């Protein structure tokens, strides 16, 4: 006999393919000692298959599988037809017979919860949470059967179908079981995470609680009390005003009622109950072997658990032997690139530093530095403080918190330190060259060095273009050494440090003399040879060309990358626009968002990425904006310089001091622009190398070794070389890594984490900030109010006049968007990172390092950015 229904206590209920994720999770729960679970049974996927066969849905399923994830109308129509057919199909008699028998064991009229349980749900790698339906307080056989049919149909809601299409799941490959569970009517209910889902801190338990049924907590219908428990102590407590509660109705189903005003602010749980719940969560976590997302109910003073699933959003830990104590710092936060990198991009980036033997680990497509030895050393700690203060003060504050953990600090290993291993940047020649650049203050020094670098890159390009096969990879290794030598050259680094010193001296003088925190920033707005700042204003020339051609303005957004220029040139004014865009790409086309990942599409490959910024510049700025922008920056800097020098001259000994300050200002203008050039040089090398690699990938695809050139993104650099040598690739490896990358891309990396899974975040002093303000780092002075545009990728940068850009991070590729905004807010960065530097040069108020800001500020909300004091207010 086919098994259409199983008890959750049965061994068969542990089979995911039979009972789905929720059912298998429930089966594991009932086997956990000390955990109370309401009685339940599962209507298996065998029953779903029987109904699917009876409904004869093959033509509709074929149609669904062929749809694109963004074809909303077709998805809506097809999925609705499937749902209608499933709900109208009678449940086969043999299935109903087994359901009746198990339902009678629960009690024919006993209220039950009927929950969907998909085979691709509640998995360690993907939760699919909320994709299918659940029905509470279902009473009577007829309603139970009807709810089961509706659960089956819910596998084909629009959101569930779209989710599977976007994540590459086969529409037929996902099946649905149904859990029927005895209802409990709790005094309080909610959700317990045995690791903090926001920070990935595995030492913390997060509890959300409210009155009544827990389904309201899960769906966000009610306000909840929130607790954070660490090491058996409640370290954070927020009691909400719980104005509504979801209760069961006498005739079945649920309803929302108002909580008595005198009871609304009472905690749903006592402190003792919160701690008991946290201990229960640890029991479940230990038995199931990974952090859990647990739905619980408080019934008659005791806890019962109705569901537990793995937390899929936790950032994974490096693989280490048991007992190893380590501290890891995100390298991506320093590079303004916290996105996951593909295997080729990651291995390519790491290969550049192989000779340095940097203490790195790779986790979820990101690079982390092992700072255990640095933190264990007084010299290492001092160096960390000096270096990290300008890059990411939040990270520095997190390190300070960790350093106070004396017992943990004593457990760290001693040995070679990252920050003091002499990686090439810090040599005896650096201070010599910095002094030479500072004293010489030669306006021709920077352009001469840039020309030298360009000539060397061009010579390498000509060599690489003539290579093929394994010789390409040999040339790449050679280019790594050349690029590293150029970037770490003490002459260039000396110029950068001379510019930093000059800026610091002028900032200090301006603050003391003018009592103006913004003065030093204004003085630095007219620097020469800043390739990143120049890139932004260069796009304004393209905008001016587009502005003169209405047909181009209307058609640009409809163009695709594959035939971008062919279609553009057919429009009226298209040839002129195409020439302008090509001219921009000739100099800047090797750039893109996340450019340290060589596999990211460059603007040369994806010119449509520029379109939103071009059109935004047309809308927000007038004709000849480039000239006006440049002149305004120079005039503002000159005016502030005159004001500062005039004030100094009126002081005792002021004339001599004014001459000295004027020379220091000129050093900023002559030298500070070079700080952006090493990154520009690096991506120029990347573009040259990428073209060579893609020629090899095209060859592999033509021979059928891989399905498409894009597949090489999921090989490491060494594996790519081996594929070129042997003309063989394991397609299963590529498919598995592609799926893993899709999961990694959804994760948020922590700044600092330990090998024990504890995540450290640095706080800010909020005592001088307005109530409710979001604290960050004052990166560029000034205050501005406007509409927040929360944009996570540059391709979405459709900006209007007065908008404030709110995003995770910015790298140099975002610079053109800065021309269309009035302020900047980011989650990542410090005063010395790219976004901060360019914001200051463009005169934009900016606050960076605002934790979780893209989730805390709704898109379109009016905000105030105080870039002088370092906070953001929601208005």
N, C-alpha and C positions, 0 to 999 in steps of 0.2 A: 504493500500500500504506500502511495506517495505521502510524504510528510508535509501536510499543509499547515499544521499548527504544532508548536512545541512549547513546553513549560520552560521558563528561563533557568530553572534548576537542572534541566536536561543537558547532557554533554553536547548534544547537537546545537544547543543555543549559543555555543562559543564560536560557531562557524560563521564568519562574516558574510560569506556568500549566501548563506541560508537565512540569516536573521537581520542583516544590515548592521551598520555601525552602532546605532542606538541599542539594538537588541543584544549585540555581542558585549557592549559595555555594561548593560544591565546584568548579563550572565556573569561577567567578571565581578561585578559588585556583590552579587549574592554569595559569592565564594570568598568574600573578604571578611575575616573574623571581626566581630564586634560592630558590624554595620547593619543597621535595620533598613530593609528594602521592602516596600509594599509588594504583595503578590502580583504576578504578571505572567502572561503568555505571549508568544509571538506568532502572528500569521506570516508564514514564510514566503520567500521569493518564489517558491513552487506555486503558491496560490496566485501570486501576481502573474506568473507566466501563463497559468491556465486562463486567467481573465483576459490577458493580452491576446492570446490565441483566439479566444472566443470573439473578441472585438474586431479581429481582422484589420489591424492597423498598419500593416507593412507599407502600403503606398504613402500614408501620411508620415511614417517614420523615415522613409527614404527621402521625402521632400524636406523634412526637418534637418536631416543630416547634411543636406547640401546648402543650407542657408548660411549667410554671413552673420557674424555676431551683431553687426550694427544695422541689420535689416529688420528694424522693429516691427513694421507693419506685417511682413510675411511671418515673422515669429509669432506675433499675436494671433493671426488668423489660423495658422497651422496648429499651434499649441491649444487654442480654444477648441478646435475640431477634435483633437485627441482627447481632451478632458471630457467633452460632451459624450463621446463614444464610450469612454471607460465608465463614466457614471451611469450610463444607460444600459450597460451590459450586465445581465444578471450574474450573480456569483454562482459558479457551478455548485450543484447539490452536494457533491462529496466534500467540497471546501466548507460549505455551510454546516454540514454535519459535524465536522471536527471543531469548528468554532463554537457551535452550540454546546458540545460536550465540555469544553474548557471554560466557557462562560458560566455554565451551571456550577462549576466548581468554585467560581468567584462569588456566585449568587446572582440569579437571573435579573433581579431588580437593583443589585448593588451598583452605585455609580462608579464609572471607570473613566480613565483617560485613554484616548485612542491617539497614538503618536506614530508619525511616519518614521521609517528607519531604512534609509537608502544604503546600498552597498558601498557607495563612495561618500560616506558621511561619518563624522566623528572619528576620522583617521588621524594618525600622528602627523601626516603631511598635509591634510586638508580637512577642514571641519564641515564645510557646506552648511554651516549653522544657519537656521532660518529659511532654508530653501524649500522645504516641504511643510505640510500643515500638521497641526495637532488639535485635538478637540477634547475639551475638559467637561467633567460632570455629565457624561453621556449615560442615559438611563434607558434600559429596555433593549431587548434583542434587535428590534427593527432599527432603532437609532444607532446601535453599535455597528450593524451591517452597513447601514448607509454611511456612517463615518469612515469605515474601512474603505469603501469604494471611493470616497472623496479623498482619502489619503493617497490611494493609488493614482488618482487623477492629478493630485498636486505635484507629482513628479514632473508634470508638464506645464507648470505655471510659466509665465513669460520670464520671470526672474531666474527660475531654475534652469530653463532651457538656455537662456543667454549666458548664465554662469558656466554651464558645461561647454558651450561653444567657445567662449573666451579662454577657457582653461584646457581645451583639447580633450575633453572626455567624450567618448562615444555615447550617443543618445541611447543606443541599444545596450551598451555595456553596463549602464547603471540601472540596477533593479531596486524594487522597493518591497521591504517587509513592513509589517505593522505591529507595534507593541500595544497590547491592551493591558492596562495596569489598574489595579484597585485604587480608587481615589482616596486621598486623605485630605482633611479639612483643617489646615494649620492655623495656629494663632499668628505665626510669622513665617516667612519663607524668603528665599533669595538665592544668591549665587556665591560660591566660595571658589576662589582661585588659589591653588597651592603655590603659585609664584605670581609676582606682580605682573599683570599683562602689559602694563605701560612701560616698565623699566626692565623686564626680564629677570628681575631679582628673585632667584630661587630661594632665598632666605626669608622672604616675606610671604605671608598669606593675606589675600585681599578678600574682604567680606562685604557684600552688599545685602541689606536686609530691609524688608518692609512688612507691613501688616497684610494678612490675607494670603491669597494664592501667589505662588512664585512665578507663574507665567507672566504676570504683570511686570515683575522685575526684569525678566529676561527680554520682554518685548519693549521695555522702556516706557510703559504706560504710567508708571508711578515714580515719585521721588523716593530715594532710598537713603538709609543710613549707610555710612561707609566706615570701615575699620581696616587698619593695616596692622598686622601682628608679626613681630619679629622676635625670635628667641624667647617665645613664651610671654611677650609683653605687647600690650597695645601701644603702638608708637604714633598712631594717627587716628583721630576719631572725629567724624563729622555727622551730626544728627540732623536729618532733614525735616522739614515741615511736610508730613505725609498727609496730604489733604484728601486723597482718594484711596480706596481699597477695592480690590477685585474679590468678590465673594461668589460662591455657588448659588444658583437659583433653585428653588424648590422643584420646579418642573424640568430641570436639566439646563445645562449651559451655565454661563457666568454673567455677572453684571457688575458695574462699577457704582459704588456708593460713596458718599462723603463721610470722612472721618470726623467724629465729634471734635470741635475746636480745642477743647481742653486736653485732648489726647494726641493731637497731631504732632507735637514736638517731643513726645515721650519716646525714648529709644525702643526699637522693636525687640532688641535683645539686651540682656544684662551683660556686664563685662565678663562675668563668669561664663555665661553661655557663649560669648564670642570666643573665649579661650578654649572652651570645650570643643567648639566647632572646628577651630584651627587644628586641635589635636586629632580630631576625627579625620580631617583632610589629610594630615600627615600619614595616618594609618592607611588610608585609601591609596595615597601616592606611593607609599612603600610597597603595597601589595601589587599595584598595577605597573609599577616600574618607571613612571614618568610623571611630571607635573600634570595636575588635573583641573578641569573646569567642572565644578560639582553643583548640581541643583539640589537644594535641601529644604526640608520643612520642619518646623518645630510643632510637635503634636504632643499634648499632655506633658509638656516640660521635657520631652525627649526628642532627639533628632532622628529623622529618617531621610534617606537619600533616594531620590527618584531618577537621577541620571548622573553619569560621570563620563567625561570624554577628555582626551588629551588636549592640552593647550597648544594650538598650532602656530601661534604668533610669537612664541618665545624664540629668542635668538639662541642658536645652539652653542655648545661649549666645545673648545678644542679637545681632541682625544689626548689624554694624558694618563700615565700610570697612576693608580690609586695612591693618595697621600702626597701627591705633588702640589706644592703651593706656588702659584704664579699670579702675576698681575699683567693684564693685557690692556693696551691703549689702542684705540682705533686710529689707524693711519689715514683712513679716509676723511676723518674730521679735519685733519691737518691739510689735506689736499683738496678740500671742498668737493668731495665726491663720496657720498655715503651710499650710493646705489650699488647693487650687486654687479660684479664684473663677470664676464663669461670666462670659461677656462682658458681660452687663448689670450684674452685681455689680461687676465690675472697673471698667468705664467710669463707673458711677455714683460709686464711691468716688473715682476720680481726678478726676472733674469738679468735686468740691468744692474742689479745690486748683488749678484751672486759672489763676486770677488770680495765684497765687503763682509760677507758672512753675517748679514744682519739677523738678529734674533727675532724672526717673524713667524707667525702661524697664519694659516688661511682658514677662515670660517665663513660659511654661507656666502662665498663669493667676495669676501672682504679680507683686507690685510690688517693684522693686528701686530703691534710691536710688543715683545715680551720685555717689560720694564722691571722685572723682579730684581735683577742685579743692580739696576740703577737705584731703586728705592731702598735697597739694603745697604747702600753706600752713602755716606755723608756728601761726598763729592758729586755722586750721581743725583742726589736729591737737590743739591744746590743748582746744578746745571739744568735740571728739570724746571725749577722755579724760574730761572732766567729765560729759558727758551719758550716755555709754554705760556707765559704771561701774555705775550703778544699774539700767539696763535689761537688759543682757545682757553680763556680764563675759567670757563666752567670745568674743563678737564683738569686744570691746575687746582681748582678748589676741591674737586673730587679726590685728587691725589693727597691733598692736605688732610681730608677726612680719613683717608685710608692710613696715612702715616701715624695717626693717633691710635690706631689699633695695634698696640704694642705686641700682644701675643702673636698676631698674624705676621707682623713685621719680622719678628724673630724667626719665624718658620720659613722665610724667603731664602733662596739660595744665594750664595756669593759667587762672584766671578766677573767675567768680561761685561763691560757696560756699553750700551748702545750710544749714549750721549757723550761718551768720553773715549771712543775707540779710534778717533782720528779718521773719519770716513772720507776725508778729502776736502771738505769745506773748511776745516779749521787747521791751518798750517802756519808755520812761522812767517810765511810771506804775506799772509792776509793783513795783519796790522801794518806791515810796511807799505803794501799797496794802497790800503785805506788812507794812510797818512799822505802818501804821494798824491792820490787823487784829490784829497781834501785841500791840500796846500796848493796844488797846481791849478785846480778849478778851471781846467781847459775845456772850453765849449766844444772843441773838436774831438775830445777823447771818446765820448760815447758813440757818435756816428762812425768813427774809425773802427772801433772794436766791433760794432754791429756789421759793418761792411766785411770785415775779416771773417766773421762767423758765416755770413751769407755765402761768401765765395767758397768756403770750405764745404758747406752743405751742397752747393751746386756741383762741385767736383765729385762729391760722393754720389750724388744723384745720377750723374752721367755714367759712373762706374756700375752702379746697381742696375740701371736700365738694360745693360747688356748681358746680365746674368740670368741663369735659369737653374732649376733643379736644386741640388744641395748647396751649390755655390751661393745661392741667395741667402741661405741660413748662415753660412760662414761670414758673408758680408754683413749680416745683421749683427753678429757678435762683435765684429770689428767696429761697426758703427756705434754700438753701445759704449765702447771704450772712448771713441772720439767725442761722442756727445757728453759723456761724463767729464772728460777733460775740459771741454768748452764751458760747461756749466759751472764746474768747480774751479775754474781758472782763478787764481787769486787776484788777477787784474780786474775781472768782472765783479767778483765778490767784494773786492776792495771798494769799487765804485758804489756798490749797493750800500755798504756799511757807511761810507762817507756821506751819502745822501741821507741815511737814517740819522746819523749824528747831527747833520745840519738841520734837519727837520725838528729834531728834539730840542736843539738849542733855540731855534726860532720860536717854537711853541712855548717854551718856558719864558722867553723874553716877552713875547706878546701877551701872555697871560698876566705877567707881573706888571707890565707897563700900561696895558690898555684895560686890564681887568675884564678881558673878553676871551671866553673859552673857544670861540670860533675863529679868532683872528689868525692863528697859525694855519688853520685849514684853508682859509681864503688866500693866504699868502702862497700856498702850494698849488694853486689852481692853474698856474701857467707854466708847468714843467714841460721841457722839450723831450722829444724822442720816446714818449710813452706809447708803445704800439697798441696797448689795450684801449686807452682813452681815445687815441686817434681812430681806432676801428669803429667806435661808436659814432663819431661825427662823420666818418666816411660814408656810412649808410645813409646819411641825410642827403648826400648828392644823388643817390639812387632814388630816394623819396621825391626829390625835386623833379626828376625825369618822369616818374610815375604820375605825379600830380598833374602834369600837362596832358595826360592821355586818359580820358574817362573810360574807354573800352578796356584798357589795361587794368585800371583800378577795379573795374567790375569783374574782370576775368581772372586775375591773378590767383584768387583763392580757390579756383576750380581746377587749377593745373596740378598734374602729378609729376613725380620726380623722374620717371622713366623717359618721358618725352617733354620735359619742362620747356626747354628752349625752342624745340620745334613748334609746339603749340603757341608759345608766347609770341614768336616772330610772325605768326599769322594774324595777330591782332593789330588794329590800327595803333601805331606807336610802339608796337612790339619790338621791332629791330633796335630802336634806340634804347628801349628798356633792357633788352637782352644784352646789349653792349655795356650798359652801365652795371648790370649785375655781374657780368663776366669780369669786368674790371675790378669790382670789389672782391670777387672770388680769387682772382689772380694773386691777391695779396693775403686774403684772409680765409680762403676756402678750405684750408686744412683744419679749421677750428670747428668745434661743436660743443654741445653740453656734455659734461663727463668725459672730457677729451683725454684723460690719462688712460682710459680704456681704448686701446687701439681699434677694437672691433666696433666702437660706436660710429654710426654714419656721419661722415664729415659734411660740411656745407657743400663741398664740391659734389658729393654724392646725393645730397638731400637739399637742394636749393629751396624747396618749399618751406623749410624751417625758418627761412628769412622773411617769408611773406607776411606773417602777422606783425612783425616788427616794422617792416616797410610801411604797411597800411596804417599802423598805429602812428608812425611818425608823420604820415600825410595828414591824418586827422588831428593830431595834437599840436603840430608845429606848422608855422607858416613857411612860405617860400624863402629860399636862401638862408635857412636856419643854421646851416653849418657856419657861415661867416658870422652871423649874429651870435651864435653860441661861443665861438672862439674869441670874438672881440669882447663879449661880456665877461668871460673868464679873465682875460688879460686886464681889462679895465678894473675889475673888482680887485685883482691881486695888486695892481699898481696903486690903486687908491688906498688899499690897506697898508701897503708898504710906505707910502708917503705919510699916512697918519702915524704909523709906528715911529718912523725916523724923525718926524717933526717933534713928536712927544719926547723922544730920547734926546734930541738936540737941546731941548729946553732944560735938561738936567745938568748938574755939574759934570764937567768933562764929557759932555754929550756929543760933541762933534766927532771926536776920535771914536767913541763907542758907536755912534751912528754909522760911520764908515765900516766898522768891523761887522755890524749887523747886516749892512747892505751886502757885504761880500758873502756872508753866510746865506742870505736869501738867494743870491745868484748861484751859490753851490746847489741849492735845492733845484733850481730851474735847469741847471746844466747837468746834474748827475742823477737826480732822483728818478727820472724816467726810465733808467736802465733796469730798475727792479722788476719790470714786467717782461723784459726781453728773454731771460732764460726759459721761461715757460713757452713763450712764442717760438723760440728756437727748438725746444723739445718737440712741440707738435708739428713743426716743419719736418723734423726727422721722422716722426711717426707717419706722416702722410706719405713721405717717400717710401718708407718700409712697407706701409700697408698696400700701396699700389703693387709692389713687388710680390708680396704675399698673395694678393688676390689674383695676380696672373697665374700663380701656381694653383690656386684654388679653382680657377676657371678650367685649367688643364685637367685637374682631377675630375671635375664635373663632366667635361666633354667625354672622358674615357669611361664614365659610369662608375668610377671609384666611390664617389659620393653623389647624393641625389641633386644637390644644389651647392654652389660656391659658399653660401651662407653656413653650411654644415661645419666648416672648419673652425667656426667660433667655439665649437664644443670639443675641440681637441686642444691639448696643451701645445706649446711651441715645439717641444721635443717630439710629441706624437705627430704633429703636422710634418715635421722634417722626415720622420720615419715613413709617413704615408707617401710623401713625395719619392722617397727612395724605393719603397716596396710596391707602390701602387695598390695598397690594400688598406681598408679601414673597416672597423667593426661598426656597422650601422646601429646595432643595439646600444652600444656605448653612447653614440651621439644622441639617440632618442632618449635614453635615460638621463643624460646630462641636460638636455633641453628641458625636460620636465622638472628636473631639480632646480634649474636656474629660474624657471617660472615661479617656483615656491620661494626660493631665496629672495627674489626681487620684491616680494611683499613684506619682508622682514625689515625691522628698524634696528640698526646696529647700536649698541650702547657705546658711550665714550670710553668708559673704563669698566672692566669686569675682572673678577678673579676666577681662578680655576675651580672654585667651589660654587660658582654660579651667582655670586653676589655682585650686584651692579651698584656702582657708586656714581652719584650725581652731585655736582657742586651747586650750592645755592647762592643767592645774592642777598645783600643787605637791603631789605625793603622798608626799613624804618622811616626813610625820608621820602617815600613814594606815596602817591595817592592810594587810597583804599581800592583794592581790586585791580590795580595796575599789574601788567605782566612785565617782570623785570628782565633786563638783558644788559648788553654792553653798549655803552655810548660810543658809536663808531664814527658818526659824522654829525656835527652839531647843527642845531636848529630844531624848530618845532613845526609840524604840519598836520593838518586834518584832511581827511579824504576818505574815499571808498576803498576798502580793502579788496584787492584782487588776489585771491589765493590761487597761485599757479604753480603746479608741480613739474611741468615740463615747458621748455621754452617755446615749443610748437603751439602751446595754448596761449601765448602772450598777446592776447587781443585786448589792448589797453585803451582807455578813454582818458580825456583830459582830467587831471586831478586825481588819478588813481594812485594808490600806494601798493607797491608790489610786496606780497607776503609769500615767501617760499622757503623750501628746506635749506637750500644753499645756492650760492651763485659762484660761477667760475668766470673766466674772461669772456666766454661766449655769450653771457647774458648782457654784456656791456651795451649793445645797441638798444636794448629794452629800457635802459636807464634814462634815455633821452625822452621817453614818453611818460615818465612817472614823476611824482612829487616827493616820494619817500620810499624807504626800503626797510623791510623787516625780514630777518632770516632766523632759522633754528640753529644754524651752524656758523661759526666764524669768530674772529677776534678783530682787534683794531688793525692788525697788520695783514689781514687776508684780502684777497682781490676785491671782493664786493665793497669792503670798507674803504679801501684806497680809492677806488673809482668813484664811489659815492661822494667822498670828500672832494675829489677833483671836479666832479660835476655839480657840487654844491647841494647835494640831496641830504636831508636829515635821514639818519639811518641808525637802527638799533639791531644788533646781531646777537646770536647766542640765546635767543628766547626759546626756552625748551617747549616742545610740542605746540609751537605757535600755529602751525598749519591746521591743527585739530581744534585749537581753542578759539580761533577767530573764524567766524563763518564768512564765506565769500560774499562780498557785497555789504558787509557791516561797515558802518562809519567808525573810524578810529582816529586817535591822535598819537603821533609818533614824536616823542621827545628825545631827539638824538644828542642833546646836550647832557641830560641827566641819565639817559639809558633806560627808558621804560615806554610801554605802549598801553594806551587806555582804550577800552571799548566804549563808544559813546551811544 
